[in-house]
């Protein structure tokens, strides 16, 4: 899904689609835009090919990868770019957001200090069991014997 398709979603639907609120998404895009400007400040001529993806689409593709466990191949197919571009983009977005500091977790030393207050968020990530037929070793042996003749 591209950002143009979800831009006008309600706050609730936007959060369901991306995993973050629209305000948080905007802050993330601002961080990425400033990081991009810093990285490309030395390039006065503006050389190089322009990206097919907007900064919003780059962030959205990264969130899809992190949240939905989609493969790079499927995300690349959704955005009409090559898989290697999505891999490079997600790594860059992750690094830029972590280096900013607003979206990184505290380190182990900060968590162990007695004056550090920890806020706990519980997420239910349990899986539902799937009923599958039990394996029967007798059936397996019969199949093997039939395939050898």
Secondary structure, DSSP 8 states (H G I E B T S, - for coil): --HHHHTTS-HHHHHHHHSS-HHHHHHHHHHHHHHHHHHTTT-SS--S---SS-HHHHHHHHHHHHHH---HHHHHHHHTS-HHHHHHHHHHHHHHHHHHSTTS---HHHHHSTT---------------------HHHHHHHHHHHH-
